[in-house]
Amino acid sequence: MRYHVHLLTVLSLLFILQSGLVPFDFDFAGSTVHHFEVSTSPLTFPDVVANLFLYVPLGMFLHWSVTRVIRSGALSFALTVAICGLVSGSIEWVQAYSPSRVSSLIDLVTNSTGAALGACLSSAGRWLMPRLIGAALFEFKGRPAVATLKAYCGLLIVVAAIPFSFSFDAARLGTAVKASVFIPFGLSMEQRALKEQGELGGDQGALSLLRWERLRRWARWAAEAASFVVCAWLLQVVLRDDYGFNPRASTALTWWLFGLFAVALSGLQLPIVSRGCDVTDILFRWLGIGIGLATRSLVFRDAPQRRTEGMIRAARIAVVGYIVYTGMLPFEFARPRDGVFAPMSATAFLPFMAYFETRFDLMMTDVLEKFTAYGLLAASIAVYSQRLSPTPLGSRVLRGTVTGVALSSIIEVVQMFLPIRVVSLTDPIVAAAGCIAGAVLADHAVRFVHYAHAAEALGPDEVPVDPHRAPALGLTDQLIATLTEPHPGAPSEPIPAPQPKGL
Protein backbone atom coordinates (compact mmCIF):
# COMPACT_ATOMS: atom_id res chain seq x y z
CA MET A 1 0.00 0.00 0.00
CA ARG A 2 2.78 2.42 0.90
CA TYR A 3 4.57 1.76 -2.40
CA HIS A 4 1.43 2.38 -4.44
CA VAL A 5 0.63 5.61 -2.59
CA HIS A 6 4.17 6.92 -3.09
CA LEU A 7 3.95 6.07 -6.79
CA LEU A 8 0.61 7.86 -7.13
CA THR A 9 2.07 10.86 -5.28
CA VAL A 10 4.93 11.12 -7.77
CA LEU A 11 2.57 10.72 -10.74
CA SER A 12 0.28 13.44 -9.37
CA LEU A 13 3.23 15.77 -8.91
CA LEU A 14 4.51 15.10 -12.45
CA PHE A 15 1.05 15.77 -13.89
CA ILE A 16 0.85 19.06 -12.01
CA LEU A 17 4.29 20.11 -13.28
CA GLN A 18 3.31 19.16 -16.83
CA SER A 19 0.02 21.08 -16.59
CA GLY A 20 1.52 24.17 -14.97
CA LEU A 21 4.68 24.62 -17.04
CA VAL A 22 3.61 23.90 -20.64
CA PRO A 23 4.42 25.12 -23.27
CA PHE A 24 7.86 25.66 -21.60
CA ASP A 25 8.43 28.99 -23.40
CA PHE A 26 10.26 30.79 -20.59
CA ASP A 27 12.05 34.10 -20.99
CA PHE A 28 13.93 34.71 -17.75
CA ALA A 29 15.47 37.91 -19.15
CA GLY A 30 12.10 39.49 -19.89
CA SER A 31 11.34 42.98 -18.59
CA THR A 32 7.56 42.64 -18.19
CA VAL A 33 7.44 40.15 -15.33
CA HIS A 34 4.53 40.28 -12.87
CA HIS A 35 4.48 37.77 -10.05
CA PHE A 36 1.19 36.66 -8.44
CA GLU A 37 -1.17 39.03 -10.20
CA VAL A 38 -4.76 39.38 -9.04
CA SER A 39 -6.92 39.07 -12.14
CA THR A 40 -9.56 41.72 -12.65
CA SER A 41 -11.51 39.61 -15.15
CA PRO A 42 -14.51 37.64 -13.85
CA LEU A 43 -13.71 34.16 -12.61
CA THR A 44 -14.91 31.27 -14.74
CA PHE A 45 -16.30 28.18 -13.07
CA PRO A 46 -14.31 25.62 -15.16
CA ASP A 47 -11.03 27.42 -14.40
CA VAL A 48 -11.73 27.46 -10.66
CA VAL A 49 -12.79 23.80 -10.68
CA ALA A 50 -9.72 22.78 -12.69
CA ASN A 51 -7.30 24.56 -10.33
CA LEU A 52 -9.16 23.26 -7.29
CA PHE A 53 -9.30 19.58 -8.22
CA LEU A 54 -5.83 19.56 -9.79
CA TYR A 55 -4.29 19.44 -6.29
CA VAL A 56 -6.87 17.17 -4.62
CA PRO A 57 -5.03 13.90 -5.51
CA LEU A 58 -1.65 15.32 -4.48
CA GLY A 59 -3.02 16.56 -1.15
CA MET A 60 -4.75 13.23 -0.48
CA PHE A 61 -1.78 10.98 -1.28
CA LEU A 62 0.77 13.30 0.37
CA HIS A 63 -1.31 13.51 3.57
CA TRP A 64 -1.50 9.71 3.68
CA SER A 65 2.31 9.54 3.63
CA VAL A 66 2.84 12.40 6.08
CA THR A 67 0.51 10.87 8.70
CA ARG A 68 2.72 7.76 8.77
CA VAL A 69 5.59 9.95 10.01
CA ILE A 70 3.78 12.64 12.02
CA ARG A 71 1.01 11.34 14.26
CA SER A 72 -0.45 14.74 15.06
CA GLY A 73 -3.49 15.30 12.86
CA ALA A 74 -3.33 19.11 12.86
CA LEU A 75 0.42 19.19 12.20
CA SER A 76 0.24 16.65 9.35
CA PHE A 77 -2.66 18.58 7.79
CA ALA A 78 -0.78 21.89 8.00
CA LEU A 79 2.43 20.36 6.62
CA THR A 80 0.56 18.81 3.67
CA VAL A 81 -1.09 22.10 2.74
CA ALA A 82 2.23 23.95 3.16
CA ILE A 83 4.11 21.55 0.86
CA CYS A 84 1.38 21.72 -1.80
CA GLY A 85 1.28 25.51 -1.45
CA LEU A 86 5.05 25.64 -1.93
CA VAL A 87 4.74 23.54 -5.11
CA SER A 88 1.94 25.74 -6.42
CA GLY A 89 3.79 28.94 -5.51
CA SER A 90 6.94 27.77 -7.26
CA ILE A 91 4.99 26.95 -10.42
CA GLU A 92 3.15 30.28 -10.33
CA TRP A 93 6.48 32.10 -9.85
CA VAL A 94 7.99 30.37 -12.90
CA GLN A 95 4.83 31.08 -14.95
CA ALA A 96 5.56 34.79 -14.66
CA TYR A 97 8.44 34.30 -17.12
CA SER A 98 6.23 32.61 -19.74
CA PRO A 99 4.51 34.93 -22.25
CA SER A 100 1.61 32.48 -22.64
CA ARG A 101 0.94 31.93 -18.91
CA VAL A 102 -0.20 34.19 -16.06
CA SER A 103 1.19 34.09 -12.54
CA SER A 104 -2.00 34.36 -10.53
CA LEU A 105 -2.58 34.65 -6.80
CA ILE A 106 -6.06 33.20 -7.31
CA ASP A 107 -4.54 30.01 -8.75
CA LEU A 108 -2.32 29.73 -5.67
CA VAL A 109 -5.33 30.06 -3.36
CA THR A 110 -7.47 27.55 -5.29
CA ASN A 111 -4.59 25.08 -5.52
CA SER A 112 -3.98 25.28 -1.76
CA THR A 113 -7.70 24.87 -1.14
CA GLY A 114 -7.71 21.77 -3.34
CA ALA A 115 -4.77 20.34 -1.39
CA ALA A 116 -6.63 21.01 1.87
CA LEU A 117 -9.68 19.24 0.45
CA GLY A 118 -7.52 16.26 -0.49
CA ALA A 119 -6.05 16.17 3.04
CA CYS A 120 -9.58 16.19 4.47
CA LEU A 121 -10.51 13.27 2.20
CA SER A 122 -7.43 11.39 3.42
CA SER A 123 -8.40 12.02 7.06
CA ALA A 124 -11.96 10.89 6.42
CA GLY A 125 -10.66 7.85 4.57
CA ARG A 126 -8.50 6.77 7.51
CA TRP A 127 -11.62 6.68 9.69
CA LEU A 128 -14.07 5.41 7.07
CA MET A 129 -12.12 2.85 5.03
CA PRO A 130 -11.59 0.26 7.81
CA ARG A 131 -15.30 0.36 8.60
CA LEU A 132 -16.29 0.04 4.93
CA ILE A 133 -13.87 -2.84 4.41
CA GLY A 134 -15.16 -4.55 7.55
CA ALA A 135 -18.77 -4.17 6.41
CA ALA A 136 -17.85 -5.45 2.94
CA LEU A 137 -16.10 -8.48 4.44
CA PHE A 138 -19.08 -9.18 6.66
CA GLU A 139 -21.53 -9.06 3.73
CA PHE A 140 -19.25 -10.85 1.28
CA LYS A 141 -18.88 -13.72 3.74
CA GLY A 142 -22.62 -14.20 4.06
CA ARG A 143 -23.92 -13.08 0.65
CA PRO A 144 -21.08 -12.98 -1.91
CA ALA A 145 -23.43 -12.68 -4.91
CA VAL A 146 -25.33 -9.77 -3.34
CA ALA A 147 -22.10 -7.98 -2.43
CA THR A 148 -20.75 -8.43 -5.96
CA LEU A 149 -23.98 -7.10 -7.46
CA LYS A 150 -23.94 -4.04 -5.21
CA ALA A 151 -20.32 -3.27 -6.06
CA TYR A 152 -20.99 -3.66 -9.78
CA CYS A 153 -24.03 -1.35 -9.68
CA GLY A 154 -21.97 1.23 -7.79
CA LEU A 155 -19.29 1.01 -10.48
CA LEU A 156 -21.91 1.59 -13.19
CA ILE A 157 -23.14 4.71 -11.37
CA VAL A 158 -19.59 6.10 -11.13
CA VAL A 159 -18.91 5.42 -14.83
CA ALA A 160 -22.23 6.98 -15.85
CA ALA A 161 -21.36 10.16 -13.91
CA ILE A 162 -18.01 10.69 -15.67
CA PRO A 163 -16.66 13.44 -15.93
CA PHE A 164 -18.65 14.59 -12.87
CA SER A 165 -19.34 17.99 -14.46
CA PHE A 166 -22.78 18.50 -12.91
CA SER A 167 -24.65 21.75 -13.44
CA PHE A 168 -28.06 22.26 -11.79
CA ASP A 169 -28.61 25.76 -13.11
CA ALA A 170 -32.18 26.13 -14.42
CA ALA A 171 -31.05 27.60 -17.75
CA ARG A 172 -28.44 24.88 -18.17
CA LEU A 173 -30.98 22.12 -17.44
CA GLY A 174 -33.39 23.65 -19.94
CA THR A 175 -30.68 23.64 -22.58
CA ALA A 176 -29.80 20.04 -21.68
CA VAL A 177 -33.42 18.95 -22.15
CA LYS A 178 -33.56 20.65 -25.55
CA ALA A 179 -30.28 19.04 -26.56
CA SER A 180 -31.40 15.58 -25.44
CA VAL A 181 -32.16 12.93 -28.05
CA PHE A 182 -35.61 11.44 -27.44
CA ILE A 183 -35.89 9.77 -30.86
CA PRO A 184 -34.14 6.37 -31.07
CA PHE A 185 -30.94 6.59 -33.13
CA GLY A 186 -31.58 10.28 -33.74
CA LEU A 187 -28.90 12.93 -34.14
CA SER A 188 -28.00 15.29 -31.33
CA MET A 189 -27.98 19.07 -31.75
CA GLU A 190 -24.21 19.15 -32.37
CA GLN A 191 -24.43 16.33 -34.90
CA ARG A 192 -27.22 18.08 -36.79
CA ALA A 193 -25.05 21.21 -36.93
CA LEU A 194 -22.13 19.15 -38.31
CA LYS A 195 -24.43 17.59 -40.90
CA GLU A 196 -25.68 20.96 -42.10
CA GLN A 197 -22.14 22.35 -42.18
CA GLY A 198 -20.90 19.38 -44.21
CA GLU A 199 -23.78 18.96 -46.64
CA LEU A 200 -24.68 22.60 -47.22
CA GLY A 201 -21.24 24.16 -46.79
CA GLY A 202 -19.27 21.35 -48.39
CA ASP A 203 -17.00 20.95 -45.37
CA GLN A 204 -15.45 17.49 -45.61
CA GLY A 205 -13.90 17.86 -42.16
CA ALA A 206 -17.35 18.34 -40.64
CA LEU A 207 -18.62 15.22 -42.42
CA SER A 208 -15.66 13.24 -41.09
CA LEU A 209 -16.39 14.46 -37.57
CA LEU A 210 -20.03 13.50 -38.01
CA ARG A 211 -19.02 10.01 -39.09
CA TRP A 212 -16.67 9.79 -36.11
CA GLU A 213 -19.47 10.82 -33.72
CA ARG A 214 -21.90 8.27 -35.18
CA LEU A 215 -19.45 5.37 -34.98
CA ARG A 216 -18.40 6.39 -31.47
CA ARG A 217 -22.04 6.31 -30.37
CA TRP A 218 -22.28 2.71 -31.56
CA ALA A 219 -19.27 1.85 -29.41
CA ARG A 220 -20.94 3.45 -26.40
CA TRP A 221 -24.22 1.64 -27.08
CA ALA A 222 -22.41 -1.70 -27.31
CA ALA A 223 -20.69 -1.00 -23.99
CA GLU A 224 -24.05 -0.09 -22.41
CA ALA A 225 -25.61 -3.35 -23.61
CA ALA A 226 -22.64 -5.44 -22.43
CA SER A 227 -22.70 -3.83 -18.97
CA PHE A 228 -26.39 -4.70 -18.50
CA VAL A 229 -25.83 -8.25 -19.75
CA VAL A 230 -23.59 -8.69 -16.71
CA CYS A 231 -26.24 -7.04 -14.52
CA ALA A 232 -28.84 -9.60 -15.62
CA TRP A 233 -26.43 -12.48 -15.00
CA LEU A 234 -25.57 -11.31 -11.48
CA LEU A 235 -29.15 -10.61 -10.44
CA GLN A 236 -30.28 -14.01 -11.73
CA VAL A 237 -27.66 -15.65 -9.51
CA VAL A 238 -28.91 -13.68 -6.51
CA LEU A 239 -32.61 -14.31 -7.07
CA ARG A 240 -32.53 -17.94 -8.20
CA ASP A 241 -29.58 -19.40 -6.30
CA ASP A 242 -29.56 -17.34 -3.09
CA TYR A 243 -33.26 -16.63 -2.60
CA GLY A 244 -34.90 -19.49 -4.48
CA PHE A 245 -37.09 -17.52 -6.89
CA ASN A 246 -38.61 -19.47 -9.76
CA PRO A 247 -37.53 -18.56 -13.33
CA ARG A 248 -40.63 -16.48 -14.13
CA ALA A 249 -40.45 -14.44 -10.94
CA SER A 250 -36.71 -13.81 -11.26
CA THR A 251 -37.10 -12.77 -14.91
CA ALA A 252 -39.93 -10.34 -14.12
CA LEU A 253 -38.06 -8.87 -11.15
CA THR A 254 -34.86 -8.47 -13.22
CA TRP A 255 -36.76 -6.57 -15.91
CA TRP A 256 -38.43 -4.37 -13.29
CA LEU A 257 -35.34 -3.50 -11.23
CA PHE A 258 -32.78 -3.01 -13.97
CA GLY A 259 -35.30 -1.51 -16.38
CA LEU A 260 -35.81 1.29 -13.87
CA PHE A 261 -32.06 1.41 -13.17
CA ALA A 262 -31.42 1.98 -16.88
CA VAL A 263 -33.79 4.96 -16.90
CA ALA A 264 -32.29 6.30 -13.66
CA LEU A 265 -28.77 6.32 -15.16
CA SER A 266 -29.98 8.46 -18.08
CA GLY A 267 -31.66 10.79 -15.59
CA LEU A 268 -28.34 11.03 -13.74
CA GLN A 269 -26.55 11.98 -16.99
CA LEU A 270 -29.00 14.78 -17.83
CA PRO A 271 -27.38 17.51 -15.66
CA ILE A 272 -23.85 16.49 -16.74
CA VAL A 273 -22.56 19.16 -19.09
CA SER A 274 -20.88 16.89 -21.65
CA ARG A 275 -23.27 13.90 -21.47
CA GLY A 276 -26.98 14.67 -21.70
CA CYS A 277 -29.82 12.19 -22.14
CA ASP A 278 -30.12 9.82 -25.09
CA VAL A 279 -33.12 7.48 -25.21
CA THR A 280 -31.11 5.04 -27.35
CA ASP A 281 -28.88 4.39 -24.33
CA ILE A 282 -31.93 3.12 -22.45
CA LEU A 283 -32.97 0.88 -25.36
CA PHE A 284 -29.54 -0.75 -25.53
CA ARG A 285 -29.49 -1.25 -21.77
CA TRP A 286 -32.85 -3.01 -22.05
CA LEU A 287 -31.42 -5.05 -24.92
CA GLY A 288 -28.55 -6.05 -22.65
CA ILE A 289 -31.03 -7.21 -19.99
CA GLY A 290 -32.81 -9.38 -22.55
CA ILE A 291 -29.54 -10.89 -23.80
CA GLY A 292 -28.43 -11.57 -20.24
CA LEU A 293 -31.68 -13.35 -19.39
CA ALA A 294 -31.55 -15.38 -22.61
CA THR A 295 -27.94 -16.46 -22.19
CA ARG A 296 -27.99 -17.11 -18.46
CA SER A 297 -28.45 -20.86 -18.82
CA LEU A 298 -25.72 -21.05 -21.48
CA VAL A 299 -23.21 -19.10 -19.39
CA PHE A 300 -23.79 -20.85 -16.06
CA ARG A 301 -24.02 -24.44 -17.26
CA ASP A 302 -20.24 -25.03 -16.98
CA ALA A 303 -18.20 -25.56 -13.85
CA PRO A 304 -17.41 -22.35 -11.93
CA GLN A 305 -13.71 -22.39 -12.85
CA ARG A 306 -14.30 -22.92 -16.58
CA ARG A 307 -17.10 -20.36 -16.52
CA THR A 308 -14.88 -17.75 -14.89
CA GLU A 309 -12.02 -18.35 -17.31
CA GLY A 310 -14.37 -18.10 -20.30
CA MET A 311 -15.85 -14.83 -19.04
CA ILE A 312 -12.36 -13.37 -18.47
CA ARG A 313 -11.30 -14.31 -22.01
CA ALA A 314 -14.48 -12.81 -23.45
CA ALA A 315 -13.95 -9.61 -21.45
CA ARG A 316 -10.36 -9.30 -22.67
CA ILE A 317 -11.39 -9.75 -26.31
CA ALA A 318 -14.25 -7.27 -25.92
CA VAL A 319 -12.01 -4.61 -24.32
CA VAL A 320 -9.34 -5.00 -27.03
CA GLY A 321 -12.02 -4.70 -29.71
CA TYR A 322 -13.42 -1.56 -28.05
CA ILE A 323 -9.97 0.07 -27.80
CA VAL A 324 -9.05 -0.72 -31.42
CA TYR A 325 -12.46 0.33 -32.73
CA THR A 326 -12.54 3.70 -30.94
CA GLY A 327 -8.87 4.35 -31.76
CA MET A 328 -9.29 3.97 -35.52
CA LEU A 329 -12.46 5.98 -35.98
CA PRO A 330 -13.71 7.20 -38.43
CA PHE A 331 -11.82 4.70 -40.67
CA GLU A 332 -11.10 7.37 -43.31
CA PHE A 333 -7.42 6.83 -44.11
CA ALA A 334 -5.19 9.19 -46.09
CA ARG A 335 -1.46 9.81 -46.28
CA PRO A 336 -0.33 12.88 -44.27
CA ARG A 337 0.33 15.90 -46.46
CA ASP A 338 3.67 16.73 -44.83
CA GLY A 339 4.87 13.16 -44.42
CA VAL A 340 4.40 10.54 -41.75
CA PHE A 341 6.83 12.24 -39.34
CA ALA A 342 5.05 15.60 -39.44
CA PRO A 343 2.54 14.68 -36.67
CA MET A 344 5.45 13.71 -34.40
CA SER A 345 6.99 17.18 -34.71
CA ALA A 346 3.72 19.00 -33.99
CA THR A 347 3.02 20.66 -30.65
CA ALA A 348 0.07 18.36 -30.02
CA PHE A 349 2.48 15.39 -29.94
CA LEU A 350 3.68 16.46 -26.47
CA PRO A 351 1.84 14.80 -23.57
CA PHE A 352 -1.54 16.37 -22.81
CA MET A 353 -0.88 19.36 -25.11
CA ALA A 354 -3.93 18.63 -27.27
CA TYR A 355 -6.17 18.71 -24.17
CA PHE A 356 -5.27 22.33 -23.42
CA GLU A 357 -7.19 23.38 -26.54
CA THR A 358 -10.45 21.69 -25.52
CA ARG A 359 -12.97 21.98 -22.72
CA PHE A 360 -12.08 20.60 -19.31
CA ASP A 361 -15.09 18.26 -19.10
CA LEU A 362 -14.43 16.83 -22.57
CA MET A 363 -10.78 16.33 -21.66
CA MET A 364 -11.70 14.47 -18.45
CA THR A 365 -14.23 12.31 -20.31
CA ASP A 366 -11.66 11.23 -22.87
CA VAL A 367 -8.92 10.58 -20.29
CA LEU A 368 -11.15 8.60 -17.94
CA GLU A 369 -12.67 6.51 -20.74
CA LYS A 370 -9.21 5.51 -21.99
CA PHE A 371 -7.92 4.98 -18.47
CA THR A 372 -10.86 2.70 -17.65
CA ALA A 373 -10.57 0.70 -20.88
CA TYR A 374 -6.86 -0.01 -20.41
CA GLY A 375 -7.42 -0.72 -16.73
CA LEU A 376 -9.99 -3.40 -17.60
CA LEU A 377 -7.59 -4.86 -20.17
CA ALA A 378 -4.73 -5.13 -17.67
CA ALA A 379 -7.07 -6.50 -14.99
CA SER A 380 -8.31 -9.28 -17.28
CA ILE A 381 -4.73 -10.15 -18.27
CA ALA A 382 -3.54 -10.17 -14.64
CA VAL A 383 -6.43 -12.29 -13.35
CA TYR A 384 -6.25 -14.77 -16.21
CA SER A 385 -2.47 -15.24 -15.93
CA GLN A 386 -2.79 -15.68 -12.16
CA ARG A 387 -5.39 -18.42 -12.61
CA LEU A 388 -3.20 -20.28 -15.11
CA SER A 389 0.02 -20.11 -13.09
CA PRO A 390 0.69 -18.14 -9.87
CA THR A 391 3.10 -15.34 -10.70
CA PRO A 392 4.35 -12.34 -8.67
CA LEU A 393 2.37 -9.12 -8.85
CA GLY A 394 5.25 -7.24 -10.48
CA SER A 395 5.38 -9.57 -13.48
CA ARG A 396 1.61 -9.39 -13.93
CA VAL A 397 1.67 -5.59 -13.79
CA LEU A 398 4.57 -5.51 -16.24
CA ARG A 399 2.82 -7.89 -18.64
CA GLY A 400 -0.40 -5.88 -18.66
CA THR A 401 1.41 -2.55 -18.94
CA VAL A 402 3.59 -3.68 -21.86
CA THR A 403 0.53 -5.03 -23.65
CA GLY A 404 -1.45 -1.82 -23.12
CA VAL A 405 1.38 0.52 -24.14
CA ALA A 406 2.16 -1.59 -27.22
CA LEU A 407 -1.50 -1.59 -28.28
CA SER A 408 -1.79 2.16 -27.69
CA SER A 409 1.42 2.86 -29.63
CA ILE A 410 0.21 0.83 -32.62
CA ILE A 411 -3.05 2.76 -32.63
CA GLU A 412 -1.16 6.07 -32.50
CA VAL A 413 0.89 5.01 -35.54
CA VAL A 414 -2.31 4.19 -37.42
CA GLN A 415 -3.78 7.55 -36.43
CA MET A 416 -1.07 9.25 -38.51
CA PHE A 417 -3.16 8.23 -41.52
CA LEU A 418 -6.47 9.49 -40.06
CA PRO A 419 -6.76 13.18 -41.03
CA ILE A 420 -9.06 14.21 -38.15
CA ARG A 421 -7.17 12.37 -35.39
CA VAL A 422 -4.23 13.76 -33.39
CA VAL A 423 -1.08 11.72 -32.78
CA SER A 424 0.13 12.24 -29.23
CA LEU A 425 2.16 10.67 -26.44
CA THR A 426 -0.85 11.18 -24.16
CA ASP A 427 -2.51 7.87 -24.99
CA PRO A 428 0.51 5.64 -24.19
CA ILE A 429 0.96 7.49 -20.89
CA VAL A 430 -2.74 7.11 -20.01
CA ALA A 431 -2.57 3.47 -21.13
CA ALA A 432 0.41 2.80 -18.84
CA ALA A 433 -1.28 4.47 -15.87
CA GLY A 434 -4.56 2.63 -16.51
CA CYS A 435 -2.82 -0.73 -16.89
CA ILE A 436 -0.86 -0.30 -13.65
CA ALA A 437 -3.98 0.71 -11.75
CA GLY A 438 -6.09 -2.07 -13.30
CA ALA A 439 -3.58 -4.84 -12.55
CA VAL A 440 -3.02 -3.66 -8.96
CA LEU A 441 -6.74 -3.26 -8.25
CA ALA A 442 -7.47 -6.69 -9.74
CA ASP A 443 -4.82 -8.23 -7.48
CA HIS A 444 -6.31 -6.53 -4.42
CA ALA A 445 -9.83 -7.63 -5.44
CA VAL A 446 -8.73 -11.27 -5.78
CA ARG A 447 -6.95 -11.13 -2.42
CA PHE A 448 -10.03 -9.58 -0.85
CA VAL A 449 -12.24 -12.40 -2.16
CA HIS A 450 -9.86 -15.08 -0.90
CA TYR A 451 -9.55 -13.39 2.49
CA ALA A 452 -13.32 -13.00 2.79
CA HIS A 453 -13.81 -16.72 2.15
CA ALA A 454 -11.02 -17.77 4.50
CA ALA A 455 -11.46 -15.38 7.43
CA GLU A 456 -14.31 -15.18 9.89
CA ALA A 457 -16.62 -12.23 9.34
CA LEU A 458 -16.97 -10.70 12.80
CA GLY A 459 -19.11 -7.70 13.55
CA PRO A 460 -17.75 -4.82 15.68
CA ASP A 461 -20.15 -5.58 18.56
CA GLU A 462 -20.48 -9.30 18.12
CA VAL A 463 -22.19 -11.32 20.88
CA PRO A 464 -22.62 -15.08 21.18
CA VAL A 465 -25.39 -16.22 18.86
CA ASP A 466 -28.06 -18.65 20.01
CA PRO A 467 -28.02 -21.54 17.48
CA HIS A 468 -31.79 -22.08 17.98
CA ARG A 469 -32.61 -18.44 17.24
CA ALA A 470 -33.19 -17.23 13.69
CA PRO A 471 -30.55 -14.71 12.58
CA ALA A 472 -31.58 -11.09 12.10
CA LEU A 473 -32.22 -10.12 8.49
CA GLY A 474 -30.25 -7.35 6.83
CA LEU A 475 -31.85 -4.58 4.78
CA THR A 476 -31.50 -6.47 1.48
CA ASP A 477 -32.95 -9.67 2.97
CA GLN A 478 -35.85 -7.72 4.45
CA LEU A 479 -36.69 -6.21 1.05
CA ILE A 480 -36.48 -9.61 -0.62
CA ALA A 481 -38.61 -11.17 2.12
CA THR A 482 -41.43 -8.70 1.44
CA LEU A 483 -41.61 -10.07 -2.11
CA THR A 484 -41.89 -13.70 -1.06
CA GLU A 485 -43.97 -13.48 2.13
CA PRO A 486 -47.30 -11.67 2.66
CA HIS A 487 -47.13 -8.50 4.67
CA PRO A 488 -48.89 -8.92 8.04
CA GLY A 489 -50.80 -5.68 7.59
CA ALA A 490 -51.94 -6.35 4.02
CA PRO A 491 -55.74 -6.55 3.42
CA SER A 492 -57.11 -10.03 2.88
CA GLU A 493 -60.27 -11.07 1.07
CA PRO A 494 -62.47 -13.61 2.92
CA ILE A 495 -62.92 -16.91 1.15
CA PRO A 496 -66.59 -18.00 1.04
CA ALA A 497 -67.33 -21.34 2.67
CA PRO A 498 -68.19 -24.11 0.22
CA GLN A 499 -71.93 -24.81 -0.11
CA PRO A 500 -73.15 -28.40 0.16
CA LYS A 501 -74.13 -29.88 -3.14
CA GLY A 502 -77.75 -30.75 -3.59
CA LEU A 503 -79.00 -34.21 -4.48
WOZICOR-V128762 format. One record per residue. PSI is psi in radians with two decimals (NA if undefined). Layout:
BEGIN
psi
PSI
PSI
END
This chain:
BEGIN
psi
-0.76
-0.71
-0.76
-0.70
-0.72
-0.68
-0.75
-0.59
-0.78
-0.74
-0.70
-0.72
-0.72
-0.69
-0.68
-0.75
-0.74
-0.77
-0.58
-0.30
-0.22
2.58
0.42
0.65
1.16
2.49
1.52
-0.13
0.16
2.67
-0.39
1.32
2.19
1.94
2.36
1.03
2.68
1.94
2.41
-0.16
2.67
2.47
2.47
2.44
-0.80
-0.64
-0.72
-0.77
-0.73
-0.80
-0.53
-0.91
-0.15
-0.56
0.00
-0.85
-0.73
-0.78
-0.66
-0.86
-0.68
-0.69
-0.63
-0.71
-0.67
-0.66
-0.32
-0.28
-0.75
2.06
-0.37
2.16
-0.77
-0.72
-0.71
-0.65
-0.81
-0.68
-0.66
-0.84
-0.64
-0.73
-0.77
-0.66
-0.64
-0.71
-0.81
-0.73
-0.65
-0.74
-0.76
-0.61
-0.72
-0.58
-0.38
-0.40
0.16
2.16
-0.42
0.00
2.87
2.23
1.88
2.35
-0.53
-0.68
-0.70
-0.74
-0.79
-0.64
-0.76
-0.66
-0.71
-0.70
-0.70
-0.67
-0.72
-0.69
-0.66
-0.71
-0.67
-0.74
-0.76
-0.64
-0.63
-0.60
-0.61
-0.66
-0.78
-0.64
-0.70
-0.73
-0.71
-0.75
-0.67
-0.71
-0.73
-0.76
-0.66
-0.51
-0.74
-0.74
1.35
-0.65
-0.71
-0.75
-0.71
-0.72
-0.73
-0.77
-0.69
-0.72
-0.67
-0.68
-0.68
-0.66
-0.74
-0.78
-0.67
-0.46
-0.11
2.34
0.47
0.52
1.19
2.49
2.02
0.34
2.42
-0.75
-0.70
-0.70
-0.65
-0.73
-0.66
-0.67
-0.72
-0.59
-0.12
2.71
1.83
0.01
2.19
2.29
0.33
2.88
2.51
3.07
-0.74
-0.65
-0.63
-0.65
-0.71
-0.66
-0.77
-0.71
-0.62
-0.76
-0.73
-0.68
-0.12
0.51
1.87
-0.53
-0.68
-0.68
-0.65
-0.72
-0.67
-0.73
-0.70
-0.74
-0.75
-0.82
-0.59
-0.60
-0.65
-0.64
-0.71
-0.71
-0.68
-0.71
-0.68
-0.79
-0.77
-0.68
-0.63
-0.30
-0.80
-0.66
-0.82
-0.69
-0.85
-0.74
-0.59
-0.69
-0.75
-0.84
-0.72
-0.71
-0.71
-0.68
-0.06
0.48
2.59
2.87
-0.72
-0.79
-0.74
-0.65
-0.80
-0.72
-0.61
-0.78
-0.74
-0.87
-0.90
-0.34
-0.75
-0.62
-0.65
-0.72
-0.67
-0.63
-0.69
-0.63
-0.61
-0.62
-0.22
-0.81
-0.01
2.27
-0.78
0.16
-1.28
-3.12
2.30
2.05
-0.40
-0.52
-0.76
-0.73
-0.73
-0.55
-0.75
-0.67
-0.70
-0.67
-0.79
-0.73
-0.71
-0.72
-0.64
-0.54
0.09
-0.79
-0.57
-0.65
-0.69
0.32
-0.37
3.02
2.65
-0.70
-0.79
-0.64
-0.76
-0.77
-0.70
-0.70
-0.63
-0.74
-0.77
-0.69
-0.70
-0.75
-0.71
-0.72
-0.73
-0.76
-0.70
-0.77
-0.80
-0.74
-0.89
-0.45
-0.38
0.16
2.57
0.43
0.60
1.64
2.50
2.59
2.37
2.46
-0.70
0.34
2.85
-0.36
-0.08
-0.75
-0.50
-0.37
-0.01
2.79
-0.60
-0.22
-0.43
2.62
2.24
0.14
-0.67
-0.46
-0.34
-0.17
0.14
3.05
2.65
-0.73
-0.65
-0.66
-0.81
-0.64
-0.81
-0.77
-0.80
-0.61
-0.79
-0.72
-0.76
-0.75
-0.82
-0.52
-0.73
-0.66
-0.85
-0.63
-0.74
-0.67
-0.76
-0.77
-0.73
-0.74
-0.57
-0.60
-0.58
-0.86
2.18
2.12
2.73
2.74
-0.67
-0.72
-0.62
-0.72
-0.75
-0.73
-0.80
-0.67
-0.77
-0.73
-0.80
-0.76
-0.68
-0.76
-0.74
-0.69
-0.69
-0.74
-0.68
-0.64
-0.74
-0.62
-0.23
-0.48
0.20
1.91
-0.57
0.00
2.76
2.20
2.24
2.73
-0.03
-0.80
-0.79
-0.61
-0.80
-0.67
-0.76
-0.80
-0.76
-0.69
-0.73
-0.83
-0.73
-0.77
-0.72
-0.78
-0.65
-0.71
-0.75
-0.64
-0.76
-0.75
-0.66
-0.75
-0.79
-0.71
-0.68
-0.62
-0.54
-0.60
2.78
2.34
1.81
2.32
2.86
-0.54
0.87
2.43
2.76
2.36
2.31
2.10
-0.37
-0.02
2.36
2.39
2.62
2.45
2.44
3.14
-0.76
-0.77
-0.62
-0.72
-0.72
-0.67
-0.57
-0.34
-0.37
-0.32
2.51
2.47
2.38
-0.44
0.10
2.51
2.55
2.51
2.21
2.48
2.13
2.50
2.50
2.40
2.43
2.44
2.41
2.82
NA
END
